[in-house]
């Protein structure tokens, strides 16, 4: 892989220099960031503020912040970072990064994000939480680079699937918000540099995209038959600090403080000499940027075709990565072992990483392999992707634990605990060949619930137990459901258990590999994807129907009717001080709207037919 210094933006000086001492330093572009800021024309600044809805005055309290305007402002700066990078204006990239990390709206969004996720009630070593609007608004002023010193991380351990413990490092609320703030400025570059077939911890990408790419690479008759399953040993914990400092395009001084802050375990302070902390907001982005470039390196070193004795040979190499798990396909096990593996090992060694020898194996497609909770295998030449046995076992184990812990609970209480677990797993597996698996799961859950009911009524017969807990709902005779209040018309209502077989299996539409959510040219594409997700959900379809009726079944741009014969897109509209709303428009009208937009509009639309 080429050294990072060859790329101007990937050099050693990435700091957003603002202090008097630092301002004397010059960047690799010949100008310091302070000089770049001074040279940033007032006309350009004014134009950017107009387009991005920049604030004219700061809010006085947390509730008065216009979040739509804040998101538009941050997103516009991120899009300008990508545009400047693509045009080769590397000094402007640093300037825009500095503007983003020092803006009021970006700081407010960073505080909002860390106070609205799952970890909002988990404190760091300082035991501080931001639970009130006053505390959240006060926290915005704490996000300053000058004088910033991160506190040590709080070390906790969570169990892994193999029985071992995974170390997590919990930053303080202030450190989490600072990492989120700088992540806003780093993500546009991470998405620009990211490998096309990297899908973990990236906006708009998921495990479903990675699995669909595996299907594309392996489903044909001439597809490769051999797969290298790669796994990195302790990826987060062993990334080289030196490599990160030299190759990550962000403020190096702030980055170094995060990497060297240490952690507290059993009331003792330990130094951190390598790795990025699992639990930090910016750690997944750093990990992705560390591993980015492997796919491009393999394609450069190993050409797709080569001539041997006047005959053309194809190596059939494909690459798919999700976080630190990846696969590489090839024409033979010798090709993967002798040509691919050495390149991967050298790539990892440069970054302080090692492959796990026990988990890095070469497999034939007829034997199959597990990847991201799915089993990928060819049966008599036909590729089928099914839920893995381990994933099914984990679901049934969790169901049994819930049932065991609710021996004396009411039926409706048990159903309320089981439904989210079943629904979540089924929605994750609905895009593969899972009909047979769904039936088996329903049968296993039925057996578990039958034992639960028999245990409660040892002196009752089977028919009495069945009549009490199972009812006929619709066309299903045996539905585990709790009786609710009788309706006014005399009909009995039930609160029923969700069955896996009731979920419709559909084909997942994979994201385009080189799509960038911060590139203006891809904004329409992401709108369509967001809308397609709405069409696949019941709540989303009901919302679309309501929008269609509210605008009198006509396009608000051309006033022509939207019917079942016409395709449509949904446009998300933002206005200052108001909540966003949806408009259903024709595809041609949607293109005109995007062409005439003077202010950034966040993606959120779709293509479909009524």
TITITOR-805020 format. One record per residue (C-alpha): y negated, z, x; residue in one letter; residue number from 1. Coordinates in Angstrom, 1 decimal. Layout:
N
REC        Y        Z        X   r     k
REC        Y        Z        X   A   NUM
...
END
This chain:
610
REC        Y        Z        X   r     k
REC      0.0      0.0      0.0   X     1
REC     -3.5     -0.8      1.3   X     2
REC     -5.5      2.1      2.5   X     3
REC     -8.0      3.4      0.0   X     4
REC    -10.9      2.9      2.5   X     5
REC    -10.5     -0.8      1.9   X     6
REC    -11.9     -0.4     -1.6   X     7
REC    -15.6      0.7     -1.5   X     8
REC    -15.2      3.1     -4.5   X     9
REC    -12.1      4.7     -3.0   X    10
REC    -13.7      5.9      0.2   X    11
REC    -14.0      9.4      1.6   X    12
REC    -17.5     10.2      0.4   X    13
REC    -17.3     10.6     -3.4   X    14
REC    -19.6     13.5     -3.8   X    15
REC    -22.3     13.6     -6.4   X    16
REC    -24.8     14.9     -3.8   X    17
REC    -27.7     16.9     -5.3   X    18
REC    -28.6     19.8     -3.0   X    19
REC    -31.2     19.6     -0.2   X    20
REC    -28.5     19.7      2.4   X    21
REC    -26.3     17.2      0.8   X    22
REC    -29.0     14.8      0.0   X    23
REC    -29.3     14.0      3.8   X    24
REC    -25.7     12.7      3.6   X    25
REC    -25.4      8.9      3.0   X    26
REC    -22.8      7.3      1.0   X    27
REC    -20.6      4.4      2.1   X    28
REC    -22.9      2.1      0.1   X    29
REC    -25.9      3.0      2.4   X    30
REC    -27.8      5.2     -0.1   X    31
REC    -27.3      8.8     -1.1   X    32
REC    -26.9      9.6     -4.7   X    33
REC    -30.3     11.1     -4.9   X    34
REC    -31.8      7.8     -3.7   X    35
REC    -29.7      6.0     -6.2   X    36
REC    -31.0      8.1     -9.0   X    37
REC    -34.6      7.5     -7.8   X    38
REC    -33.9      3.8     -7.7   X    39
REC    -32.5      3.9    -11.2   X    40
REC    -35.2      2.0    -13.1   X    41
REC    -37.0      3.6    -16.0   X    42
REC    -36.5      0.5    -18.0   X    43
REC    -32.8      0.6    -17.5   X    44
REC    -32.7      4.3    -18.4   X    45
REC    -34.6      3.7    -21.6   X    46
REC    -32.4      0.8    -22.5   X    47
REC    -29.3      2.9    -21.9   X    48
REC    -30.7      5.8    -24.0   X    49
REC    -31.5      3.5    -26.9   X    50
REC    -28.0      1.9    -26.9   X    51
REC    -26.1      5.2    -26.5   X    52
REC    -28.2      7.2    -28.9   X    53
REC    -29.4      9.6    -26.1   X    54
REC    -30.9     12.9    -27.3   X    55
REC    -34.6     13.2    -27.6   X    56
REC    -34.4     17.0    -27.7   X    57
REC    -31.7     19.6    -27.3   X    58
REC    -30.1     21.4    -30.1   X    59
REC    -31.2     25.0    -30.7   X    60
REC    -27.8     26.3    -31.6   X    61
REC    -24.1     25.3    -31.8   X    62
REC    -24.1     24.3    -35.4   X    63
REC    -27.1     22.0    -35.0   X    64
REC    -25.5     19.7    -32.4   X    65
REC    -25.0     16.2    -33.7   X    66
REC    -21.4     15.6    -32.5   X    67
REC    -21.4     11.9    -33.6   X    68
REC    -24.3     11.3    -31.4   X    69
REC    -22.8     13.3    -28.5   X    70
REC    -19.5     11.3    -28.6   X    71
REC    -21.5      8.0    -28.7   X    72
REC    -23.6      9.0    -25.8   X    73
REC    -20.6     10.1    -23.6   X    74
REC    -18.5      7.0    -24.6   X    75
REC    -21.4      4.7    -23.7   X    76
REC    -21.8      6.2    -20.3   X    77
REC    -18.0      5.9    -19.7   X    78
REC    -18.1      2.2    -20.7   X    79
REC    -21.0      1.6    -18.4   X    80
REC    -19.0      3.2    -15.5   X    81
REC    -16.2      0.8    -16.1   X    82
REC    -18.5     -2.2    -16.3   X    83
REC    -20.3     -1.2    -13.1   X    84
REC    -16.9     -0.8    -11.3   X    85
REC    -15.7     -4.2    -12.5   X    86
REC    -18.9     -5.8    -11.3   X    87
REC    -18.7     -4.2     -7.9   X    88
REC    -21.8     -1.9     -8.3   X    89
REC    -20.2      1.1     -6.7   X    90
REC    -23.4      3.0     -6.1   X    91
REC    -24.2      2.7     -9.8   X    92
REC    -20.8      4.1    -10.6   X    93
REC    -21.6      7.2     -8.7   X    94
REC    -25.0      7.4    -10.3   X    95
REC    -23.6      7.1    -13.8   X    96
REC    -20.9      9.7    -13.0   X    97
REC    -23.7     12.1    -12.0   X    98
REC    -25.7     11.4    -15.2   X    99
REC    -22.6     12.1    -17.3   X   100
REC    -21.6     15.4    -15.6   X   101
REC    -25.2     16.7    -15.9   X   102
REC    -25.9     15.6    -19.5   X   103
REC    -26.2     18.1    -22.3   X   104
REC    -24.0     16.2    -24.7   X   105
REC    -21.2     15.9    -22.2   X   106
REC    -21.3     19.6    -21.5   X   107
REC    -21.3     20.4    -25.2   X   108
REC    -18.3     18.1    -25.8   X   109
REC    -16.5     19.8    -22.9   X   110
REC    -17.0     23.2    -24.4   X   111
REC    -16.0     21.9    -27.9   X   112
REC    -12.7     20.5    -26.5   X   113
REC    -11.6     23.7    -24.7   X   114
REC    -12.5     25.8    -27.7   X   115
REC    -10.6     23.7    -30.3   X   116
REC     -7.3     23.0    -28.5   X   117
REC     -4.1     25.2    -28.4   X   118
REC     -5.3     27.1    -25.4   X   119
REC     -8.5     28.4    -27.0   X   120
REC     -7.0     31.9    -27.4   X   121
REC     -5.6     32.0    -23.9   X   122
REC     -7.9     33.7    -21.4   X   123
REC     -7.9     33.4    -17.6   X   124
REC     -8.2     36.2    -15.0   X   125
REC    -11.6     37.1    -16.4   X   126
REC    -10.2     37.8    -19.9   X   127
REC    -13.1     35.8    -21.4   X   128
REC    -12.9     33.8    -24.6   X   129
REC    -15.4     31.7    -26.4   X   130
REC    -14.7     32.4    -30.1   X   131
REC    -18.1     32.6    -31.7   X   132
REC    -20.8     29.8    -32.1   X   133
REC    -23.2     31.9    -30.0   X   134
REC    -20.7     32.2    -27.2   X   135
REC    -19.9     28.5    -27.3   X   136
REC    -23.6     27.5    -27.1   X   137
REC    -24.3     29.9    -24.3   X   138
REC    -21.3     28.5    -22.4   X   139
REC    -23.0     25.1    -22.2   X   140
REC    -25.6     26.5    -19.8   X   141
REC    -22.9     27.8    -17.6   X   142
REC    -21.6     24.4    -16.7   X   143
REC    -23.8     23.8    -13.6   X   144
REC    -22.7     22.4    -10.2   X   145
REC    -25.2     24.4     -8.2   X   146
REC    -23.7     27.7     -7.3   X   147
REC    -20.4     26.9     -9.1   X   148
REC    -17.4     28.9     -7.9   X   149
REC    -14.1     28.6     -9.7   X   150
REC    -12.1     31.8    -10.2   X   151
REC     -8.4     32.1     -9.2   X   152
REC     -5.8     30.8    -11.7   X   153
REC     -3.6     33.1    -13.8   X   154
REC      0.1     32.3    -13.0   X   155
REC      2.6     32.4    -15.9   X   156
REC      6.1     31.0    -16.2   X   157
REC      7.7     29.1    -19.1   X   158
REC     11.4     28.2    -19.4   X   159
REC     12.6     24.7    -18.7   X   160
REC     15.5     22.8    -20.3   X   161
REC     17.7     23.4    -17.3   X   162
REC     17.2     27.1    -17.5   X   163
REC     14.8     27.3    -14.6   X   164
REC     11.2     28.5    -14.9   X   165
REC      8.1     26.2    -14.8   X   166
REC      5.0     27.7    -13.2   X   167
REC      1.8     27.3    -15.2   X   168
REC     -1.7     28.1    -13.8   X   169
REC     -4.3     29.1    -16.4   X   170
REC     -7.9     28.6    -15.4   X   171
REC    -10.8     30.6    -17.0   X   172
REC    -12.7     29.1    -19.9   X   173
REC    -15.6     28.1    -17.6   X   174
REC    -13.3     26.4    -15.2   X   175
REC    -11.5     24.6    -18.0   X   176
REC    -14.8     23.3    -19.4   X   177
REC    -16.0     22.2    -15.9   X   178
REC    -12.7     20.3    -15.4   X   179
REC    -13.0     18.7    -18.8   X   180
REC    -16.6     17.7    -18.0   X   181
REC    -15.7     16.0    -14.7   X   182
REC    -12.7     14.5    -16.4   X   183
REC    -15.1     12.6    -18.7   X   184
REC    -16.5     10.9    -15.6   X   185
REC    -13.1     10.3    -13.9   X   186
REC    -11.1      8.9    -16.8   X   187
REC    -12.9      5.6    -16.9   X   188
REC    -11.9      4.9    -13.3   X   189
REC     -8.4      6.2    -13.8   X   190
REC     -7.9      3.8    -16.7   X   191
REC     -9.3      0.9    -14.6   X   192
REC     -7.1      1.6    -11.6   X   193
REC     -4.0      2.7    -13.7   X   194
REC     -0.7      0.7    -13.4   X   195
REC     -0.2     -1.6    -16.3   X   196
REC      3.1      0.0    -17.2   X   197
REC      2.1      3.6    -16.8   X   198
REC      2.1      5.4    -20.1   X   199
REC      1.9      9.2    -19.6   X   200
REC     -1.3     11.2    -20.1   X   201
REC     -3.3      8.1    -20.9   X   202
REC     -5.5      7.4    -23.9   X   203
REC     -3.9      5.4    -26.7   X   204
REC     -0.4      5.4    -24.9   X   205
REC      2.7      7.4    -25.7   X   206
REC      6.4      7.6    -25.1   X   207
REC      7.0      5.0    -27.7   X   208
REC      5.1      2.4    -25.6   X   209
REC      7.2      3.2    -22.6   X   210
REC     10.5      2.9    -24.6   X   211
REC      9.3     -0.4    -26.1   X   212
REC      8.6     -1.7    -22.6   X   213
REC     12.1     -0.7    -21.6   X   214
REC     13.4     -2.7    -24.6   X   215
REC     11.3     -5.7    -23.6   X   216
REC     12.6     -5.6    -20.0   X   217
REC     16.3     -5.1    -20.8   X   218
REC     17.2     -6.6    -24.2   X   219
REC     17.8    -10.2    -23.2   X   220
REC     21.0    -11.7    -21.9   X   221
REC     19.5    -12.6    -18.5   X   222
REC     17.8     -9.2    -18.2   X   223
REC     18.6     -7.0    -15.2   X   224
REC     21.7     -4.9    -15.4   X   225
REC     20.9     -2.2    -12.9   X   226
REC     18.4      0.6    -13.3   X   227
REC     17.0      3.0    -10.8   X   228
REC     16.1      6.3    -12.5   X   229
REC     13.4      8.1    -10.5   X   230
REC     12.3     11.7    -10.7   X   231
REC      9.7     13.4     -8.4   X   232
REC     10.5     16.9     -7.2   X   233
REC      7.7     19.3     -8.3   X   234
REC      5.2     16.5     -8.7   X   235
REC      2.2     18.7     -9.7   X   236
REC      3.0     21.4     -7.1   X   237
REC      3.2     19.2     -4.0   X   238
REC      0.5     16.6     -4.1   X   239
REC     -1.3     16.5     -0.8   X   240
REC     -4.8     17.9     -0.9   X   241
REC     -5.9     15.7      2.0   X   242
REC     -4.9     12.6      0.1   X   243
REC     -6.7     13.7     -3.1   X   244
REC     -9.9     14.5     -1.1   X   245
REC     -9.8     11.0      0.5   X   246
REC     -8.9      8.9     -2.5   X   247
REC    -10.1     10.4     -5.8   X   248
REC    -13.5      9.0     -6.8   X   249
REC    -15.3     12.2     -7.8   X   250
REC    -17.4     15.0     -6.4   X   251
REC    -15.4     16.1     -3.4   X   252
REC    -17.0     19.5     -3.1   X   253
REC    -16.1     20.4     -6.7   X   254
REC    -12.6     19.0     -6.3   X   255
REC    -12.0     21.0     -3.2   X   256
REC    -13.1     24.2     -4.9   X   257
REC    -10.5     23.6     -7.7   X   258
REC     -7.7     22.8     -5.2   X   259
REC     -8.4     25.8     -3.0   X   260
REC     -9.2     28.5     -5.6   X   261
REC     -5.7     30.2     -5.4   X   262
REC     -3.8     31.9     -8.1   X   263
REC     -3.0     35.5     -9.2   X   264
REC      0.7     36.5     -9.7   X   265
REC      1.8     40.1    -10.2   X   266
REC     -1.7     41.2     -9.4   X   267
REC     -1.7     39.5     -6.0   X   268
REC     -3.9     36.7     -4.8   X   269
REC     -2.1     33.7     -3.3   X   270
REC     -3.7     30.7     -1.6   X   271
REC     -3.0     27.1     -2.8   X   272
REC     -2.3     24.7      0.1   X   273
REC     -0.9     21.8     -1.9   X   274
REC     -0.6     20.5     -5.4   X   275
REC     -2.8     20.5     -8.5   X   276
REC     -2.3     23.4    -11.0   X   277
REC     -0.2     22.7    -14.1   X   278
REC     -2.4     23.9    -16.9   X   279
REC     -5.7     22.5    -15.6   X   280
REC     -7.5     20.0    -17.8   X   281
REC     -8.0     17.5    -15.0   X   282
REC     -4.6     17.9    -13.4   X   283
REC     -2.8     15.1    -15.4   X   284
REC     -5.5     12.6    -14.5   X   285
REC     -5.2     13.6    -10.8   X   286
REC     -1.4     13.2    -11.0   X   287
REC     -1.7      9.8    -12.6   X   288
REC     -4.2      8.5    -10.0   X   289
REC     -1.9      9.8     -7.3   X   290
REC      1.0      7.8     -8.5   X   291
REC     -1.0      4.7     -9.6   X   292
REC     -0.5      1.7     -7.3   X   293
REC      3.3      2.0     -7.0   X   294
REC      3.9     -0.8     -9.5   X   295
REC      1.5     -3.1     -7.7   X   296
REC      2.9     -2.2     -4.3   X   297
REC      6.5     -3.0     -5.4   X   298
REC      5.4     -6.4     -6.8   X   299
REC      3.4     -7.2     -3.6   X   300
REC      6.3     -6.2     -1.2   X   301
REC      9.1     -7.7     -3.3   X   302
REC      8.2    -11.2     -4.7   X   303
REC      9.8    -12.0     -8.0   X   304
REC     11.5    -15.1     -6.6   X   305
REC     12.7    -16.1     -3.2   X   306
REC     14.7    -19.0     -1.7   X   307
REC     18.0    -18.3      0.2   X   308
REC     19.9    -21.4      1.4   X   309
REC     17.8    -23.6     -0.8   X   310
REC     18.7    -21.6     -3.9   X   311
REC     16.1    -19.5     -5.9   X   312
REC     17.0    -15.9     -6.4   X   313
REC     15.2    -13.6     -8.9   X   314
REC     15.1     -9.9     -8.2   X   315
REC     14.5     -9.1    -11.9   X   316
REC     12.3     -6.1    -10.9   X   317
REC     10.4     -4.2    -13.7   X   318
REC      8.7     -0.9    -13.5   X   319
REC      8.0      1.7    -16.3   X   320
REC      6.5      5.1    -15.6   X   321
REC      5.7      8.0    -17.9   X   322
REC      4.0     10.9    -16.0   X   323
REC      6.4     11.7    -13.1   X   324
REC      9.4     10.0    -14.6   X   325
REC     10.0      6.3    -13.9   X   326
REC     12.6      3.5    -13.9   X   327
REC     12.9      0.4    -11.8   X   328
REC     15.2     -2.5    -12.8   X   329
REC     16.9     -4.9    -10.4   X   330
REC     19.4     -7.6    -10.0   X   331
REC     21.9     -5.4     -8.0   X   332
REC     22.4     -1.8     -6.9   X   333
REC     22.0     -3.0     -3.3   X   334
REC     18.6     -4.4     -4.0   X   335
REC     17.5     -1.1     -5.6   X   336
REC     19.0      1.0     -2.9   X   337
REC     18.1     -1.0      0.2   X   338
REC     14.7     -2.6     -0.7   X   339
REC     13.1     -0.6     -3.6   X   340
REC     14.0      3.0     -2.6   X   341
REC     12.5      2.9      0.9   X   342
REC      9.2      1.6     -0.4   X   343
REC      9.1      4.3     -3.1   X   344
REC      9.9      7.0     -0.5   X   345
REC      7.2      5.9      1.9   X   346
REC      4.7      5.8     -1.0   X   347
REC      5.6      9.3     -2.0   X   348
REC      5.6     10.7      1.5   X   349
REC      2.0      9.5      2.0   X   350
REC      1.0     11.6     -0.9   X   351
REC      3.1     14.7      0.1   X   352
REC      5.8     14.0     -2.6   X   353
REC      9.5     13.7     -2.5   X   354
REC     12.1     12.2     -4.8   X   355
REC     14.6     14.5     -6.4   X   356
REC     17.9     13.3     -5.0   X   357
REC     20.0     14.8     -7.8   X   358
REC     18.0     13.1    -10.5   X   359
REC     17.3      9.8     -8.7   X   360
REC     20.4      7.7     -9.5   X   361
REC     21.3      4.0    -10.0   X   362
REC     22.9      3.2    -13.3   X   363
REC     24.4      0.1    -15.0   X   364
REC     23.0     -0.8    -18.4   X   365
REC     26.5     -0.8    -19.9   X   366
REC     26.8      2.9    -19.0   X   367
REC     23.4      3.7    -20.4   X   368
REC     20.8      6.2    -19.3   X   369
REC     18.5      8.8    -20.9   X   370
REC     14.7      8.3    -20.7   X   371
REC     12.1     10.3    -22.6   X   372
REC     14.5     11.7    -25.2   X   373
REC     16.2      8.3    -25.9   X   374
REC     19.5      6.8    -24.8   X   375
REC     19.2      3.2    -23.7   X   376
REC     22.5      1.3    -23.4   X   377
REC     24.0     -2.1    -24.1   X   378
REC     27.0     -2.3    -26.5   X   379
REC     28.9     -5.5    -26.0   X   380
REC     25.8     -7.2    -24.7   X   381
REC     23.5     -5.9    -27.3   X   382
REC     20.8     -3.4    -26.3   X   383
REC     20.5     -0.3    -28.6   X   384
REC     18.1      2.5    -28.1   X   385
REC     19.2      5.7    -29.9   X   386
REC     18.1      9.4    -29.8   X   387
REC     19.7     11.1    -26.8   X   388
REC     22.4     13.7    -27.3   X   389
REC     20.2     16.3    -25.5   X   390
REC     17.3     15.6    -27.9   X   391
REC     19.6     16.0    -31.0   X   392
REC     21.1     19.1    -29.6   X   393
REC     17.7     20.7    -29.0   X   394
REC     16.7     20.0    -32.6   X   395
REC     19.9     21.5    -34.1   X   396
REC     19.6     24.5    -31.8   X   397
REC     16.1     25.1    -33.0   X   398
REC     17.1     24.7    -36.6   X   399
REC     19.9     27.2    -36.2   X   400
REC     17.6     29.7    -34.5   X   401
REC     15.2     29.5    -37.4   X   402
REC     18.0     29.9    -40.0   X   403
REC     19.5     32.9    -38.1   X   404
REC     16.2     34.7    -37.8   X   405
REC     15.6     34.3    -41.6   X   406
REC     18.8     35.8    -43.0   X   407
REC     17.0     37.8    -45.7   X   408
REC     13.9     35.6    -46.1   X   409
REC     13.1     33.8    -49.4   X   410
REC     14.3     30.2    -49.7   X   411
REC     10.8     28.7    -49.9   X   412
REC      9.8     30.6    -46.7   X   413
REC     12.8     29.2    -44.9   X   414
REC     11.9     25.7    -46.0   X   415
REC      8.3     26.0    -44.8   X   416
REC      9.6     26.9    -41.3   X   417
REC     12.2     24.1    -41.2   X   418
REC     10.1     21.2    -42.6   X   419
REC      7.6     20.9    -39.7   X   420
REC     10.4     21.0    -37.1   X   421
REC     12.4     18.3    -38.9   X   422
REC      9.4     16.2    -39.7   X   423
REC      8.1     16.2    -36.1   X   424
REC     11.4     15.3    -34.5   X   425
REC     12.2     12.5    -37.1   X   426
REC      8.7     11.0    -36.7   X   427
REC      9.3     10.8    -33.0   X   428
REC     12.7      9.1    -33.4   X   429
REC     11.8      6.8    -36.3   X   430
REC     11.1      3.8    -34.0   X   431
REC     14.6      3.4    -32.6   X   432
REC     18.1      2.9    -33.9   X   433
REC     18.5      6.3    -35.5   X   434
REC     19.8      5.8    -39.1   X   435
REC     23.3      7.1    -38.1   X   436
REC     21.8     10.0    -36.1   X   437
REC     19.6     11.0    -39.1   X   438
REC     22.7     11.1    -41.4   X   439
REC     24.5     13.3    -38.9   X   440
REC     21.5     15.6    -38.6   X   441
REC     21.2     16.0    -42.3   X   442
REC     24.9     16.9    -42.5   X   443
REC     24.7     19.5    -39.7   X   444
REC     21.6     21.1    -41.3   X   445
REC     23.5     21.2    -44.7   X   446
REC     26.4     23.1    -43.1   X   447
REC     24.0     25.5    -41.5   X   448
REC     22.2     26.2    -44.8   X   449
REC     25.5     26.5    -46.7   X   450
REC     26.6     29.3    -44.3   X   451
REC     23.2     30.9    -44.7   X   452
REC     23.6     30.9    -48.6   X   453
REC     27.2     32.1    -48.5   X   454
REC     26.3     35.0    -46.2   X   455
REC     23.6     36.1    -48.8   X   456
REC     26.1     36.1    -51.7   X   457
REC     29.5     37.2    -50.5   X   458
REC     30.7     38.0    -54.0   X   459
REC     29.6     34.8    -55.7   X   460
REC     31.5     31.5    -56.1   X   461
REC     30.7     28.2    -54.5   X   462
REC     29.4     26.7    -57.8   X   463
REC     27.1     29.6    -58.4   X   464
REC     25.7     29.3    -54.9   X   465
REC     25.3     25.5    -55.2   X   466
REC     23.5     25.8    -58.5   X   467
REC     21.0     28.4    -57.2   X   468
REC     20.0     26.7    -53.9   X   469
REC     20.7     23.0    -54.4   X   470
REC     19.2     20.9    -57.2   X   471
REC     19.0     17.3    -58.4   X   472
REC     15.6     15.8    -57.5   X   473
REC     15.2     12.1    -58.2   X   474
REC     18.4     10.3    -57.2   X   475
REC     19.6     13.0    -54.8   X   476
REC     22.1     15.5    -56.3   X   477
REC     22.2     18.0    -53.4   X   478
REC     18.7     18.8    -52.5   X   479
REC     18.0     22.2    -50.8   X   480
REC     14.9     23.3    -52.9   X   481
REC     13.3     26.4    -54.2   X   482
REC     12.2     26.6    -57.8   X   483
REC      8.5     26.8    -58.5   X   484
REC      6.4     27.3    -61.6   X   485
REC      7.3     25.4    -64.7   X   486
REC      4.9     22.6    -65.5   X   487
REC      3.0     22.5    -68.8   X   488
REC      5.2     19.7    -70.1   X   489
REC      8.3     21.9    -69.6   X   490
REC      9.6     20.2    -66.4   X   491
REC     10.7     22.3    -63.5   X   492
REC      9.0     21.8    -60.2   X   493
REC     10.7     22.3    -56.8   X   494
REC      9.7     22.8    -53.2   X   495
REC     12.3     20.8    -51.3   X   496
REC     13.6     20.5    -47.8   X   497
REC     12.7     17.3    -46.0   X   498
REC     15.7     15.1    -45.1   X   499
REC     15.8     13.0    -42.0   X   500
REC     17.3     10.0    -43.9   X   501
REC     14.3      9.9    -46.2   X   502
REC     12.2      8.6    -43.3   X   503
REC     11.9      4.9    -43.0   X   504
REC     12.7      3.4    -39.6   X   505
REC     10.2      0.9    -38.4   X   506
REC      9.5     -1.1    -35.2   X   507
REC      6.8      0.2    -32.9   X   508
REC      4.1     -2.2    -31.7   X   509
REC      3.6     -1.6    -28.0   X   510
REC      0.1     -1.5    -26.5   X   511
REC     -1.0     -4.4    -24.3   X   512
REC     -0.3     -3.3    -20.7   X   513
REC     -3.8     -4.0    -19.3   X   514
REC     -5.7     -2.6    -22.2   X   515
REC     -8.6     -0.3    -21.3   X   516
REC    -10.1      2.1    -23.9   X   517
REC    -13.4      2.2    -22.0   X   518
REC    -13.8     -1.5    -21.7   X   519
REC    -16.1     -3.1    -24.3   X   520
REC    -13.9     -6.2    -24.5   X   521
REC    -11.0     -4.1    -25.8   X   522
REC    -12.9     -2.1    -28.5   X   523
REC    -11.7     -4.4    -31.3   X   524
REC     -8.1     -4.2    -30.2   X   525
REC     -8.1     -0.4    -30.2   X   526
REC     -9.7     -0.4    -33.6   X   527
REC     -6.7     -2.4    -34.9   X   528
REC     -4.2     -0.1    -33.3   X   529
REC     -5.9      3.0    -34.8   X   530
REC     -5.8      1.4    -38.2   X   531
REC     -2.1      0.4    -37.9   X   532
REC     -1.3      4.1    -37.4   X   533
REC     -3.1      4.8    -40.7   X   534
REC     -1.1      2.2    -42.5   X   535
REC      2.1      3.9    -41.3   X   536
REC      1.2      7.3    -42.7   X   537
REC      1.0      8.2    -46.4   X   538
REC     -2.4     10.0    -46.0   X   539
REC     -3.8      7.0    -44.2   X   540
REC     -2.8      4.6    -46.9   X   541
REC     -4.3      6.8    -49.6   X   542
REC     -7.6      7.0    -47.7   X   543
REC     -7.7      3.2    -47.3   X   544
REC     -7.1      2.7    -51.0   X   545
REC    -10.0      5.1    -51.8   X   546
REC    -12.3      3.2    -49.4   X   547
REC    -11.3     -0.1    -51.0   X   548
REC    -12.1      1.1    -54.5   X   549
REC    -15.4      2.8    -53.5   X   550
REC    -16.8     -0.5    -52.2   X   551
REC    -15.7     -2.2    -55.5   X   552
REC    -12.9     -4.2    -53.7   X   553
REC    -15.5     -6.3    -51.9   X   554
REC    -16.5     -6.8    -48.3   X   555
REC    -19.9     -5.0    -47.8   X   556
REC    -21.0     -7.7    -45.3   X   557
REC    -20.3    -10.9    -47.2   X   558
REC    -19.8     -9.4    -50.7   X   559
REC    -16.6    -11.5    -51.1   X   560
REC    -13.5     -9.8    -52.6   X   561
REC    -10.8     -8.3    -50.4   X   562
REC     -7.5     -9.2    -52.0   X   563
REC     -3.8     -9.2    -51.1   X   564
REC     -4.2    -12.7    -49.7   X   565
REC     -7.0    -11.9    -47.3   X   566
REC     -6.5     -9.8    -44.2   X   567
REC     -8.9     -7.0    -43.5   X   568
REC    -10.1     -4.6    -40.8   X   569
REC    -11.6     -1.2    -41.2   X   570
REC    -14.8     -0.5    -39.4   X   571
REC    -15.8      3.1    -38.5   X   572
REC    -19.6      3.6    -39.0   X   573
REC    -21.6      6.4    -37.3   X   574
REC    -25.1      7.4    -38.3   X   575
REC    -27.2     10.2    -36.9   X   576
REC    -26.8     13.5    -38.6   X   577
REC    -24.1     12.2    -40.9   X   578
REC    -20.3     12.2    -40.9   X   579
REC    -18.6      8.9    -40.0   X   580
REC    -17.3      6.8    -42.8   X   581
REC    -15.0      3.8    -43.1   X   582
REC    -15.8      0.3    -44.4   X   583
REC    -13.1     -2.4    -45.1   X   584
REC    -14.4     -5.8    -44.0   X   585
REC    -13.0     -9.3    -43.4   X   586
REC    -11.9    -10.1    -39.8   X   587
REC    -14.8    -12.6    -39.4   X   588
REC    -17.3    -10.0    -40.7   X   589
REC    -15.9     -7.4    -38.4   X   590
REC    -16.5     -9.7    -35.3   X   591
REC    -20.1    -10.2    -36.5   X   592
REC    -20.6     -6.4    -36.8   X   593
REC    -19.4     -5.8    -33.2   X   594
REC    -21.5     -8.7    -31.9   X   595
REC    -24.7     -7.3    -33.5   X   596
REC    -24.1     -3.7    -32.7   X   597
REC    -26.9     -2.2    -30.7   X   598
REC    -25.5      1.3    -30.6   X   599
REC    -22.0      2.2    -29.6   X   600
REC    -19.6      2.7    -32.5   X   601
REC    -16.4      4.7    -31.8   X   602
REC    -13.1      2.8    -32.5   X   603
REC    -11.3      3.5    -35.7   X   604
REC    -10.3      0.4    -37.6   X   605
REC     -7.3     -1.8    -38.5   X   606
REC     -5.9     -5.1    -39.5   X   607
REC     -3.6     -5.4    -42.5   X   608
REC     -3.2     -6.8    -46.0   X   609
REC     -3.5     -5.0    -49.3   X   610
END
